[in-house]
Amino acid sequence: MKTKHIPVIFWALCILVATNNFNFQALLFAREINFDLYLFPDFSDLFDLSSIHLDSRLYVFQKIGHVISFAILFWLAARSIGDNTKAIVLCSLFAFFTEVLQLFFHRTGRLTDVLIDIGGIYLAYRLSGYIKEQGGLVPAFWTTLQKIGDVFSDDKSN
């Protein structure tokens, strides 16, 4: 194994621990890791839409965590293997794998979460393309700040 793959593997393991821990709140607030294996899950749960609770702060926080986690995973994978297309495919397959695996740990695996994860992957892909297009992180940052400043500038003529 090449050492350049270690950050990707480490981050993927972190995602697996977080997504398969029996009680996400206990992991988040008490740092308790507990796995509860269930050998015969109901795979129809993958299609359940009733667990979408946009009015819950914890739910929204978890979904933002999905986006950020898989954005980081894409960035690490793309840098490790040097191919964005392969990184997108591998990260998307991993997203699907984590959701199916959750069903075996008394967690709610949902295809909607796979879509949210893929959204994070796509966001990181687009952001990395923008950074490369601008010539690096610092030029991209200053170009973005300038564009934001132009929006709020009063001296733009129409």
Contacts in CASP RR format, 6 or more apart in sequence:
PFRMAT RR
TARGET T0000
AUTHOR 0000-0000-0000
METHOD contacts of the structure
MODEL  1
MKTKHIPVIFWALCILVATNNFNFQALLFAREINFDLYLFPDFSDLFDLS
SIHLDSRLYVFQKIGHVISFAILFWLAARSIGDNTKAIVLCSLFAFFTEV
LQLFFHRTGRLTDVLIDIGGIYLAYRLSGYIKEQGGLVPAFWTTLQKIGD
VFSDDKSN
4 79 0 8 1.000
4 80 0 8 1.000
5 80 0 8 1.000
7 76 0 8 1.000
7 80 0 8 1.000
8 73 0 8 1.000
8 76 0 8 1.000
8 77 0 8 1.000
8 80 0 8 1.000
11 69 0 8 1.000
11 72 0 8 1.000
11 73 0 8 1.000
11 76 0 8 1.000
12 73 0 8 1.000
12 94 0 8 1.000
14 69 0 8 1.000
15 69 0 8 1.000
15 70 0 8 1.000
15 73 0 8 1.000
15 94 0 8 1.000
15 98 0 8 1.000
16 98 0 8 1.000
16 101 0 8 1.000
17 27 0 8 1.000
17 33 0 8 1.000
18 24 0 8 1.000
18 27 0 8 1.000
18 69 0 8 1.000
19 98 0 8 1.000
19 99 0 8 1.000
19 101 0 8 1.000
19 102 0 8 1.000
19 107 0 8 1.000
20 35 0 8 1.000
20 98 0 8 1.000
20 101 0 8 1.000
20 102 0 8 1.000
20 104 0 8 1.000
20 105 0 8 1.000
20 107 0 8 1.000
21 27 0 8 1.000
21 32 0 8 1.000
21 33 0 8 1.000
21 34 0 8 1.000
21 35 0 8 1.000
21 105 0 8 1.000
21 107 0 8 1.000
22 34 0 8 1.000
22 35 0 8 1.000
22 36 0 8 1.000
22 105 0 8 1.000
22 106 0 8 1.000
22 107 0 8 1.000
23 32 0 8 1.000
23 34 0 8 1.000
24 62 0 8 1.000
24 107 0 8 1.000
25 58 0 8 1.000
26 32 0 8 1.000
26 34 0 8 1.000
27 33 0 8 1.000
35 105 0 8 1.000
36 105 0 8 1.000
36 106 0 8 1.000
37 104 0 8 1.000
37 105 0 8 1.000
38 103 0 8 1.000
38 104 0 8 1.000
38 105 0 8 1.000
38 106 0 8 1.000
39 104 0 8 1.000
41 103 0 8 1.000
41 104 0 8 1.000
42 103 0 8 1.000
43 100 0 8 1.000
43 103 0 8 1.000
45 103 0 8 1.000
45 108 0 8 1.000
45 109 0 8 1.000
45 110 0 8 1.000
46 99 0 8 1.000
46 100 0 8 1.000
46 103 0 8 1.000
46 109 0 8 1.000
46 110 0 8 1.000
46 111 0 8 1.000
47 110 0 8 1.000
47 111 0 8 1.000
48 108 0 8 1.000
48 110 0 8 1.000
49 112 0 8 1.000
51 108 0 8 1.000
51 110 0 8 1.000
52 59 0 8 1.000
52 112 0 8 1.000
53 59 0 8 1.000
54 60 0 8 1.000
63 113 0 8 1.000
63 116 0 8 1.000
66 113 0 8 1.000
66 116 0 8 1.000
66 117 0 8 1.000
66 120 0 8 1.000
67 116 0 8 1.000
67 117 0 8 1.000
67 119 0 8 1.000
67 120 0 8 1.000
67 123 0 8 1.000
68 120 0 8 1.000
69 117 0 8 1.000
70 91 0 8 1.000
70 95 0 8 1.000
70 117 0 8 1.000
70 118 0 8 1.000
70 119 0 8 1.000
70 120 0 8 1.000
70 121 0 8 1.000
70 124 0 8 1.000
71 120 0 8 1.000
71 121 0 8 1.000
71 123 0 8 1.000
71 124 0 8 1.000
71 127 0 8 1.000
72 124 0 8 1.000
73 91 0 8 1.000
73 94 0 8 1.000
73 121 0 8 1.000
74 87 0 8 1.000
74 88 0 8 1.000
74 91 0 8 1.000
74 120 0 8 1.000
74 121 0 8 1.000
74 124 0 8 1.000
74 125 0 8 1.000
75 124 0 8 1.000
75 128 0 8 1.000
77 86 0 8 1.000
77 87 0 8 1.000
77 90 0 8 1.000
77 91 0 8 1.000
78 84 0 8 1.000
78 87 0 8 1.000
78 124 0 8 1.000
78 125 0 8 1.000
78 128 0 8 1.000
80 87 0 8 1.000
81 87 0 8 1.000
81 90 0 8 1.000
84 125 0 8 1.000
84 128 0 8 1.000
87 125 0 8 1.000
88 121 0 8 1.000
88 122 0 8 1.000
88 125 0 8 1.000
91 117 0 8 1.000
91 121 0 8 1.000
92 114 0 8 1.000
92 117 0 8 1.000
92 118 0 8 1.000
92 121 0 8 1.000
95 113 0 8 1.000
95 114 0 8 1.000
95 117 0 8 1.000
95 118 0 8 1.000
95 121 0 8 1.000
96 114 0 8 1.000
98 117 0 8 1.000
99 109 0 8 1.000
99 110 0 8 1.000
99 111 0 8 1.000
99 113 0 8 1.000
99 114 0 8 1.000
99 117 0 8 1.000
100 109 0 8 1.000
102 108 0 8 1.000
102 109 0 8 1.000
103 109 0 8 1.000
130 140 0 8 1.000
131 137 0 8 1.000
131 140 0 8 1.000
133 140 0 8 1.000
134 140 0 8 1.000
134 143 0 8 1.000
150 156 0 8 1.000
END
